[in-house]
Amino acid sequence: MWNMNKVIEINYQQGYIFNIVFDDGTCGNVDFSEYIGKWAIFEPLRDLNLFKAASIDGGTIAWENGADIAPESLYEKISA
């Protein structure tokens, strides 16, 4: 169950995978390849250099082109 936890650390792994760490210690790898090609905002992230340049913004992973993923979605993927 997600309790409004925030992403506090991201570490690029390989391909379209980041290891995500939440403030409650929940952590795990998330494969973002399912987002590439699904919505236009994620299309620029096909460029791995742009993808790797993710940062933490507003308690979640985000990219400079404005793409981000809701933290509750990330938490659910990791907790599943």
N, C-alpha and C positions, 0 to 999 in steps of 0.2 A: 504494500500500500504506500502510495506517494503522499508524503506529508509536507508538501511545498519545499522539498529539499532543493538545494542549489548545487550546480556543478561547480566544483572548486579546482579541478585539475583535468587537463586533457593531454594525452600523449599519443602522438601518431604512431601507428604500428606498421601497417603496410597496406598497399592497395587503397581501398576506401574505408579503412578501419582505424578508429580511434579507441583508445582505452579511456573511459570516462570515470571520474571519481566524484561522488556526491559528498556533501558535508556531513552525512550520517555514517560515512565509511562504506556505503554500498558502491561497488565498482565492478567494471567489466568491459569487455570489448563490444563495440557497436559497429556493425557493417552498414555504412551509409550508401552502398551501391544501389539499394532499392529506390533511393530518392533521385538518383541521377537519371534523367530522362522521364521522370514521372511528372515533374512540374518545371515550368520554364525557369524559375528562379534558381534551380539547381543545375541547369545546363552548363553554366560557366565552370562548375566544379569538376567537370570532366578533365580539366587541366589539373593534374595532380599537384602542381606547384601552388595553385590557388587553393586547392583542397587542403593541402598540408598547412597552409597559413591561417588556419582557423584560430579563433581566440575565444575567450569566455566573455560574454556580454549579457547582462541581465539574468545571470544565474544559469545560463545554458551555453552550448557551443554555437558559435556564429561565424559567418564569413563576411569579408569586406564588401561583397556585392549585395548584402542584405539578407542572405539566406540564413535561417536558423531552424532549429528543431525544438519543439516544446519540451521543457525538462521532464514533464510527466511521461511523455512518450519514451524518452531515453530511459527513464527509471523503470518503466514497465518492461522494456526490452531486456534490461540487465537483470531484473528480478524474476523474469519468466523461467 
